[in-house]
Amino acid sequence: MGHGFAQVAVNIPLDRAFDYEIPERLAGAVRPGVVVRVPFGPRSMTGYCVGTSEAASFHRTKPILAVLEAEPVFDANDLELARWIASEYAAGIGEVLEAMLPSAVRQGKARPATEFAKLVTPGAGEPPRGAKQAAVVKALAELGGEAAVSQVLEKSGASRASLLSLVEAGLVAIEKREVDPWSALRAAKTEPHDLTPPQREALSEIVEAAANRRFQPFLLFGVTGSGKTEVYLRAIDHVVRAGGQAIVLIPEIVLTPQTVARFVGRFDRVAVLHSHLSAQERHAQWRAIARGDAQVVVGARSAVFAPARKLGIIVIDEEHETSFKQENAPRYHAREVAMRRARIGNFPVVLGSATPSLESFYRAENAEYRMLQLPQRVESRPMPAVEVVSMVEERAIRKGRHVLSRRLEQLLREALARGEQTMLFLNRRGFTTHLFCPTCGWTAHCEHCSISLIHHKDEQSVVCHYCGHRTTVPDACPDCKGTVVQIGMGTERIEEEVKGLYPDAAVERIDGDTMSKAHAHEGLFDRVHSGEVDVLVGTQLLAKGHDFPDVTVVGVVSADTGLHFPDFRARERTFQLLTQVAGRTGRSDKGGRVVVQTYNPAEPSVSRAAQHDYVGFARAELADRNALGYPPYTRLVRIVVEGVDGAKVTERAQEIAGALGAAVVAAGGKMLGPVPAPISRIKGRFRSHLILRLALGTAPGTFVDLIPGRSGRKGGIAVGVDVDPVSML
């Protein structure tokens, strides 16, 4: 006999729930917000109860199989937020709820526990045999006699078998304990800095909104080094003292120990959510947040879903960063989700940036956000002087191929003589961008993707940065046997050039290749801070939020790298990147200088960045966007069709265009395409896309619902829908 019915959402791209019977044995256990197991077609799936009812909308219903999490993991506000995301981003409600939970919680696993190893009293067992066992004992001793098993194995370089043999010998004991969510987070307590008058004014407005539980978006627009973080910390302190919780969203790229330490140094219980956590650690953090133990949650994009039930403020630092947009379903933007969550819960959101996204600046100009400005650096430090060097003129004067201009070489040499540090930036890793045969025109392309392979000299290979395919560098052109030349440059090439020019300098490189291992950046940043590194060469990883007081020279090797991408945001991203890179210097009383090398010195994103003129750039760029009908004056929906059969992909894209075209035009919109995507093949799958340009206020979901057969892979063809896309590639 059943006890009513439950509406359950499962992880499929349909924005609807399904009715299931609540069996007698689960009566009282099934309620909104719990995680359940349900039969779905020929298999069983994890599902989320979003409601209950006395009657079902279908005659034949199946019973729920099990309740995986007895306590609701979602409250009423969470479910309201999930419904909004599903509607706004044309996603399934089950897809959204799945994204809101860590996998360990979702799968109903036991309470998070981890294994600890402990040294037994000396003499209690046999002495260690072999180098590996001795290494384990030594590592344990250095870790204070006990530590997590994973930590012991990593430090000793030994296998689990070596550890277990020590347990058998009576030298080591292993026990399971619940994970302490705060154990890894220790930092010296820090005192608040004195505030400048603009910081005080900004803080008072934010605190007033938080104290009165008023939804209010703030755009904290402050130049690099103006003390935005101190405003965040003070505002959060007011919320925490009043018994509330805070969420701080930071781009994953900036989620470094240095950044986290600023929050750990001011609050006792800071939960940190990022991609390097183990499942148990993430589970433990999630439970601590849900219990109300965590005062502050610091994390990347998905931390916007943290189960903080006493939430009183959300801060989004570097709000312009594109990493706040999820690139696979559900394709939400964390900034917009934060706004909706704050509106539901009645509290303020603070967006901070030296280079706000044009969408946020536009909203602030139109009084949708409240603009708070920090126009000067703390301690009245000047903004760094920026010199633009025309590489066209440089090449006309200097013979041969030179990566660095004479001016940049001079400043680098002078900084080394003074014992100061230099940063050289190029947003392209590898040694050269591609291999080319001038005789027949052959280029080294990936076999699986429609892009050039990048030459990595360290590995003597050419690599695809999309699918990871790699092959050896050919001795000659495979088509005509002619000589292959290298074109373009990457960070490896700059590193080699600098080492050749300044052999005594300590040069380090930071990019996706050198930082591929978890925590690899921590040791490097420690060496930079301690003065062991003279020159730091890197990609955009360098530009993001790091504070290096001894960096007095910054060189942008090529400002033109991202300008020619087939994306209407290319100029905006170039301006932001140049401004953020320049902001890494002049952060102490030593001052700083910036050299920007470019073949386009008159380009507005370069010249305005050199003048630190964000407002001038933003207003001119917005005027261009308005004239061309781009966001924020319209909304875009990008529909990507992909599959292994190129002809079927084209056919499906045209079918979708036929189904949507008339409705889009009738609503005052425009459809562009279908055409091959700028990167028309990735991992062996062909890609075609079409873009809907819609009037503001138009609901994208109404058009997405018209896509035939969107819920499954029809004939091996996948259809992805991206509302408000940030990537057009």
Disulfide bonds with the S-S distance in Angstrom:
none
